Amino acid sequence: MKAFDIAIKDMTRSFRSAFALIFMFGVPLLMTGMFSLMFGGSGSKNQAFTLPVTKVVVANLDQGGPGFEAAKTQLPGGSQAGSMGDLILSVLQDKSFADLMQVTTVDSAEAARKAVDNQEAGAAILIPADFSARFSDLESQATIELYKDPALTIGPGIIQSILEQFMDSMSASRIAVSVTLKQTGSTDPALIGRVMQQYLISAPAGDQRAALLDVRSVTTNKQSTSPLLTIIAPIMGWLIIFYAFFTGASTAQSILKEDEEGTLPRLFTTPTSQTTILAGKFLAVGLTVVVQMTVLLILGRLIFGIAWGTLPPVSLVTIGTILTAATFGIFLNSLLKSTKQSGLVFGGLLTVIGMLAGIPIFARGSSAADTFSTISLLVPPGWAVRGLLQTMNSAPLHDVLITFLALTAWSIVLFVVGVLRFQKRYA
């Protein structure tokens, strides 16, 4: 009971310090919020990713031609079109694309380009006057010009994809007609019409039920997560672990501070045994880290909507991290002779160790990600980061258990070395 009383006293003193509270809770939350704002949102899991509506200006100058008039009845939707340009315009104005583009028409190519240059539209489609005639001529090449804002990528890219898919389908029908003419030597319009009709019926792109752009909502067994959360959740997890180790080290520093102030030697003269006093000091370190990690994990869930994982694996990783952070603080302070050395050690060594532990997060997607992840395991916080990433990615429980055992092994070694050094110092 005396050890517990000493621990509560030390914890009370720690939590009365405004600086300690800001460092334990304020800084990790503030830094996570800054990352959230940098990447453009609040991180709520209900935040949806939506494609922007692109304004498209079409300059349809196509004048049609006899070749198109002869074949238009065989084209999907061609019976209502006066030219290939009209057919393309009707495709772009289809209601299925209303959420992706807003199409307007102008009378000239210059007006269409000017609309893009003035940022009144994201892209302009320029259909030349001889487009239908050149398309109907099997020896000619018909082209469409896509004039787009270089600052935009997604919207113009979708429009280009739609145009390419549509024109590929139409061009394939031309190839079918050309092959037929070479094989039969006939130029009968009725034969050409039948060939185009048969091709468009058999080709999936010619089927009226086939969409040029198919947008699907895929349902999986995993809970949907916003793109923002996939970025800030690992970062906040790393910050929680980094500051837990910093708290463990700074809280254990109270042993050195009380030794320098003379309160610890006086405490050793009381009937309370030295072992009980040190046990209370060590227990205060662990309980302080418990409060810090628990509060930050809960606030991360409530404020940013971060799903840390299911309770059993999260509990294992949290316990392992608390044990390692607390014992690391005891071990680190056992190596110091005075509080004057703590500034350099805490500011330098802990920062380097924390950055090594964060390598798997900031190196994600790189070709050497696996190598970097292995390097991070050379330091205790690296195992804690690994465990938290495992819980967020729904890793099997036995993988999380291995990480927990590694953290436990680290904590045992750190605790034994730290306790022996302190006992030797105060023997």
Helices and strands as residue ranges (DSSP letters): H 2-15, H 18-21, I 22-26, H 27-38, E 54-60, H 66-71, G 72-74, G 78-80, H 84-92, G 95-97, E 101-105, H 109-117, E 123-127, H 131-136, E 145-148, H 154-184, H 189-202, G 204-206, H 227-261, H 263-268, H 274-304, H 311-334, G 339-341, H 342-344, I 345-349, H 350-357, H 359-362, H 369-376, H 380-392, H 397-425
